[in-house]
Amino acid sequence: MSLDGRVALVTGGGRGVGRAISETLAANGAVVAVNYRRDQASAEEAVQAIEAAGGSARAYAGSVDDNEQNAEMVAAIEADLGPVGILVNNAGIASRGMSVVDTDPAELERVVRTHALGPHFLSKLVIPKMREQGRGDIVMISSAATKGLGGNGAPYNMGKTAMEALAFTLAKEEKPHGIRVDIVAPGLVETEMGRRLMRATAGVEDLRDLDSGSPFGRVCQPQDVANVVHFLVSDLNSYVTGERIYCDGSGLYG
């Protein structure tokens, strides 16, 4: 499952699921561009951890909802590391849990732009040079929320559903060029975002309190998601594209 010689861009790659993906790809030979929006310290910590383990990485600032910043970031990565061969669209933000009637239009635009429009533009930026490499991989980190599309979360539901539509479309367009496009959709993961979510919605302070009722006796960990991404972008994935893999143990609590 070596990724030697390949350049990977992981958006939101300095924290949570993104950091696990960054570290896993680097541990298997990829040179990783760790994208961050504001938390430079976490991105630099991820880079230092990768380098300490013998891998190679650099941190790059850029808000994925800003096309100009995306273009500048990709240009810098290409100049420093070479053309991107693996794109993991992981960066995401939560919506505020309001009904459609009560949702601020600015929130809707910001969430959808982050989850869907940003990945669309980033894919557009990297695909031309990805086509020249013989193999390319794009992975969208979606959410198990797309199973049920529950109430009081329209911006998030819309953003993730649009992201998945993008993936399914891209998979058809880029298959002739050797580019595989897939979706990984986690459920609840033990990250800072997951902790905030459960604190706000269920009053749960420690996610490990949910272990006994979770699939396989534990809450999903960032590494669980990273392992799926690693398979999808590796040579072991020779024939999978246009697929959505839910990484939620087949149910949030079993």
Helices and strands as residue ranges (DSSP letters): E 7-10, H 16-27, E 31-36, H 40-52, E 56-61, H 67-80, E 86-89, H 105-112, I 113-117, H 118-131, E 136-141, H 145-148, H 154-174, G 175-177, E 179-186, H 192-202, G 207-213, G 215-217, H 222-233, E 244-247
